[in-house]
Amino acid sequence: MTAAATAVHAVRSEDPVLRAAAELFYARGIAAVSVQDIRSRAGVSLKSMYATYPSKEELVAAFLQRTHEVWMRELRAAIDAAAPGGGPSHRQERIAAIFS
């Protein structure tokens, strides 16, 4: 993932914890980032963070879910832009758009 794509993903999250997690996970990898690193980057209290994400595993799951949603939304938008309209060849155009 490029730095620009990472920045886009990170900025799109309104949750400061998920935004901080995205920045750190993309920069260092999930295993190398601690909950304390994320909390510090997000500027939230540990109590507040654990109220939303009781464990690192739950935070990683939320991060992965958010990443999936962003990528799927962007993929659908790119396909729609590349193959607007309908008609008999519309399906083939949409499939081809995935790979272009």
PLY file of the C-alpha trace (Angstrom):
ply
format ascii 1.0
element vertex 100
property float x
property float y
property float z
element edge 99
property int vertex1
property int vertex2
end_header
0.00 0.00 0.00
1.33 3.43 -0.89
1.77 6.21 1.63
-1.05 8.12 -0.09
-3.43 5.16 0.21
-2.49 4.72 3.85
-3.17 8.37 4.54
-6.54 8.17 2.78
-7.58 5.19 4.88
-6.38 6.73 8.11
-8.07 10.07 7.52
-11.40 8.49 6.59
-11.92 7.04 10.02
-13.71 9.41 12.36
-12.59 7.31 15.30
-9.22 8.65 16.50
-8.26 5.20 17.81
-8.89 3.50 14.45
-7.13 6.36 12.66
-4.08 5.99 14.92
-4.17 2.19 14.60
-4.24 2.45 10.78
-1.28 4.81 10.72
0.78 2.64 13.07
-0.23 -0.75 11.65
0.65 0.32 8.11
3.93 1.86 9.23
5.15 -0.91 11.56
2.89 -3.93 11.23
0.23 -5.15 13.62
2.52 -7.29 15.79
4.99 -4.43 16.36
2.37 -1.97 17.62
1.22 -1.97 21.24
-2.08 -0.76 22.63
-0.08 1.94 24.43
1.38 3.11 21.08
-2.12 3.44 19.65
-3.49 5.15 22.74
-0.63 7.68 22.72
-1.02 8.42 19.00
-4.81 8.77 19.34
-4.55 11.03 22.38
-7.23 9.18 24.31
-7.26 7.79 27.81
-6.64 4.10 28.37
-10.05 3.83 30.07
-11.78 5.41 27.09
-9.96 3.19 24.63
-10.71 -0.01 26.53
-14.38 0.98 26.82
-14.62 0.77 23.03
-11.94 -1.86 22.33
-11.56 -4.20 25.33
-8.58 -5.98 23.76
-6.00 -5.56 21.03
-7.69 -8.42 19.17
-10.98 -6.50 19.08
-9.16 -3.37 17.92
-7.42 -5.31 15.13
-10.77 -6.84 14.10
-12.36 -3.36 13.95
-9.38 -2.06 11.95
-9.64 -4.96 9.48
-13.40 -4.50 9.13
-12.97 -0.78 8.49
-10.20 -1.46 5.95
-12.42 -3.97 4.15
-15.32 -1.50 4.01
-13.12 1.28 2.60
-11.52 -0.95 -0.05
-14.85 -2.43 -1.15
-16.48 1.00 -1.38
-13.57 2.30 -3.45
-13.58 -0.78 -5.68
-17.31 -0.42 -6.34
-16.88 3.28 -7.14
-14.03 2.54 -9.56
-16.07 -0.16 -11.30
-19.09 2.12 -11.54
-16.96 4.91 -13.00
-15.29 2.61 -15.53
-18.45 0.82 -16.63
-21.52 3.04 -16.21
-24.87 2.18 -17.73
-26.37 -1.17 -18.57
-27.08 -3.39 -21.49
-26.05 -6.89 -22.48
-22.31 -6.22 -22.31
-22.53 -4.38 -18.99
-21.46 -7.40 -16.91
-18.38 -8.02 -19.04
-17.44 -4.33 -18.82
-17.78 -4.37 -15.04
-15.68 -7.53 -14.74
-13.01 -6.05 -17.02
-13.06 -2.84 -14.93
-11.98 -4.82 -11.86
-8.71 -5.70 -13.53
-8.00 -2.37 -15.22
0 1
1 2
2 3
3 4
4 5
5 6
6 7
7 8
8 9
9 10
10 11
11 12
12 13
13 14
14 15
15 16
16 17
17 18
18 19
19 20
20 21
21 22
22 23
23 24
24 25
25 26
26 27
27 28
28 29
29 30
30 31
31 32
32 33
33 34
34 35
35 36
36 37
37 38
38 39
39 40
40 41
41 42
42 43
43 44
44 45
45 46
46 47
47 48
48 49
49 50
50 51
51 52
52 53
53 54
54 55
55 56
56 57
57 58
58 59
59 60
60 61
61 62
62 63
63 64
64 65
65 66
66 67
67 68
68 69
69 70
70 71
71 72
72 73
73 74
74 75
75 76
76 77
77 78
78 79
79 80
80 81
81 82
82 83
83 84
84 85
85 86
86 87
87 88
88 89
89 90
90 91
91 92
92 93
93 94
94 95
95 96
96 97
97 98
98 99
